[in-house]
């Protein structure tokens, strides 16, 4: 089974920026949709963005403007950059690997805390 390793979380001051990365143990060059999700305290997990195989990035409703997601199939990775972070960006960010026709696999999550 594919394994996902997320990195880049931690404590960030409001107004700063952060970059999260997720690397898969298997190729993302097949029919794989890579995604970022976020679970904020007391809330359900929500979509940040889907990285589609054709290169399109589809953002969730709460992740527009300050969020930038990129995909690097050469490194089997996706990245999430958030600019001008706000306290409401606090949460656990999860990577998801979905090879079409198979069950999706989740990473263990990386905690982001936005606080001064």
Buried (B, 14 or more C-beta within 10 A) or exposed (E): EBEBBBEBBEEBEEEEEBEBBBBBEBEBEEEBBBBBBBBBEEEEBBBBBBBBBEEEBEBBEBBEEEBBBBBBBEEBBBBBBBEEBEEEBBBBBBBBBBBEEEEEBBBEBBEBBBEE
